[in-house]
Amino acid sequence: HPSTLGTKGNLAGVLEGLGDITGARGLFEEVIEAQTQQLGPNHPGTVITKGNLTEAMAIAAEQNGELAEAAGLYSAAADLWGPIIGETHVDVVQCRAKARELGA
């Protein structure tokens, strides 16, 4: 059900915020799989969740000192979100700034 997927996505975001990137990644992947089946791979909700997963992976890479990988992932998250929420949305702007800061 879409509400359940939204709740799972929100929980994944909470886990990410608490630093549990592994737990967040697992939930984001579950949500993406279900959204892809129910809504399609290019549905805005699916694409937003893909961006959320990509950002979580960027954070993990940055924490592990994998700065080039993190920069690419931040750029990828912004590229996913930009067409849906707009290039001037704070999340897109922050990801692009983070990517530049890390050398992308």
C-alpha positions as CSV (number, residue, x, y, z in Angstrom):
1,H,0.0,0.0,0.0
2,P,1.4,3.5,-0.8
3,S,1.0,4.7,2.8
4,T,3.0,1.8,4.0
5,L,5.7,2.5,1.5
6,G,5.8,6.1,2.6
7,T,6.1,5.1,6.2
8,K,8.9,2.7,5.4
9,G,10.7,5.4,3.4
10,N,10.3,7.8,6.3
11,L,11.7,5.2,8.7
12,A,14.7,4.7,6.4
13,G,15.3,8.4,6.5
14,V,15.2,8.3,10.3
15,L,17.7,5.4,10.4
16,E,19.9,7.4,8.0
17,G,19.7,10.4,10.3
18,L,20.7,8.2,13.3
19,G,23.7,6.9,11.4
20,D,22.4,3.4,10.6
21,I,23.2,3.6,6.9
22,T,23.0,-0.2,6.5
23,G,19.5,-0.3,8.0
24,A,18.4,2.7,5.9
25,R,19.8,1.2,2.8
26,G,17.9,-2.1,3.3
27,L,14.6,-0.2,3.8
28,F,15.2,2.2,0.9
29,E,15.9,-0.8,-1.3
30,E,12.6,-2.6,-0.2
31,V,10.6,0.6,-0.9
32,I,12.2,1.1,-4.3
33,E,11.4,-2.5,-5.3
34,A,7.8,-2.1,-4.2
35,Q,7.4,1.3,-5.8
36,T,8.9,0.1,-9.0
37,Q,6.4,-2.8,-9.1
38,Q,3.4,-0.6,-8.1
39,L,4.2,2.7,-9.6
40,G,6.9,2.1,-12.2
41,P,10.6,2.9,-12.3
42,N,10.2,6.5,-13.5
43,H,7.3,7.5,-11.2
44,P,8.3,10.6,-9.1
45,G,7.9,8.7,-5.8
46,T,10.2,6.0,-7.0
47,V,12.8,8.4,-8.3
48,I,12.8,10.4,-5.1
49,T,13.4,7.3,-3.1
50,K,16.2,6.3,-5.4
51,G,17.7,9.7,-4.7
52,N,17.3,9.2,-0.9
53,L,19.2,5.9,-1.2
54,T,21.9,7.5,-3.3
55,E,22.3,10.3,-0.7
56,A,22.6,7.7,2.1
57,M,25.2,5.9,0.2
58,A,27.1,9.2,-0.4
59,I,27.1,9.9,3.3
60,A,28.5,6.4,4.0
61,A,31.2,6.8,1.4
62,E,32.2,10.2,2.8
63,Q,32.3,8.8,6.3
64,N,34.6,6.0,5.0
65,G,36.9,8.5,3.4
66,E,35.9,7.5,-0.1
67,L,35.6,11.1,-1.2
68,A,35.6,10.7,-5.0
69,E,32.8,8.1,-4.7
70,A,30.9,10.3,-2.3
71,A,31.1,13.2,-4.6
72,G,29.8,11.2,-7.5
73,L,26.9,9.9,-5.4
74,Y,25.9,13.3,-4.2
75,S,25.9,14.5,-7.8
76,A,23.8,11.4,-8.8
77,A,21.3,12.1,-6.0
78,A,20.9,15.7,-7.2
79,D,20.5,14.5,-10.8
80,L,17.7,12.2,-9.7
81,W,15.9,14.8,-7.6
82,G,16.4,17.9,-9.7
83,P,13.9,17.2,-12.5
84,I,11.2,16.4,-9.9
85,I,11.6,18.8,-7.0
86,G,13.5,21.5,-8.9
87,E,17.1,22.6,-9.2
88,T,16.6,25.3,-6.5
89,H,15.2,22.9,-3.9
90,V,17.4,22.9,-0.8
91,D,18.2,19.2,-1.0
92,V,19.4,19.5,-4.6
93,V,21.4,22.6,-3.9
94,Q,23.0,21.0,-0.8
95,C,23.9,17.8,-2.7
96,R,25.5,19.8,-5.6
97,A,27.5,21.9,-3.1
98,K,28.7,18.8,-1.3
99,A,29.7,17.2,-4.5
100,R,31.7,20.3,-5.5
101,E,33.3,20.5,-2.0
102,L,34.5,16.9,-2.4
103,G,35.9,17.5,-5.8
104,A,33.2,16.5,-8.3
